[in-house]
Amino acid sequence: MAEKEKQQGLTEKKEGDFSEWYNQVVLKAELADYAPVRGFMVVRPNAYSIWEKIQEGFNNAISKWG
């Protein structure tokens, strides 16, 4: 697994520093970028599209209960 992560350009292992690994995955996938304001990230269009699909699936699941 570690060799595969190195090939993908990740410096952290998922089992190690999960937060740093997650940030690397998000940046490498171009889902977000760092904002000019410290501590903030800007969500890119593909990430927002994924978020909308998650909401749609969740809303469909909830509507079946009621």
N, C-alpha and C positions, 0 to 999 in steps of 0.2 A: 504494500500500500504506500509506503513512504517513497518508493521509487516512482510510482505513478504520480504522486503529488509533486515531486521534484520536476518531472517532465511537464507538468502543467504550470510550473512557475510559482508554486506555493512554497513559502518558507516555513510555515507552521504546520504541524500535524493537527488534525481534528481533535485527537485525544489529548493534545497538549494544551495550548492556549486557544480555546474554542473561539473566543471573541476575536482574536487577531486572525485566526483562520477564516472565520466568517467574513470579516472585512475584506480579506484578500480575495475570497471567492466573489463577493459582490462587485468589487472593483474590476477583477479580471473578466467577469461576465458583462461588464459595462451596464450594470443595473443602476448604479449610482456613482456620483462623483463627490469629492469634498467641496463644500461651499466655502466662500470667502470668509464666512464667520466661523470662528473656531468651535468645534464640537458639532457642527451641522453637516449633513449630507444632502445633496440634491438628488431626488428620485428621477431617473431617466424614463423616457416613454415606454420602453419594454417592461420595466419594472412596474410601472403604473398599470400597464395592460394585464400583467400577471395578477396584480392586486384586484383589479376589476373582475377577473375570472374567479378568483377565490371568493370574493363577495357574492358573485352570482351563484356559485355552487352552494355556499352557505345559506343564502336567502332561499334557494330552492329547497334545501333540506329542511329549513325551519318552516316554510310554508306548508310542507306535507304534514306537519304535526298539528297545525291549527286549522 
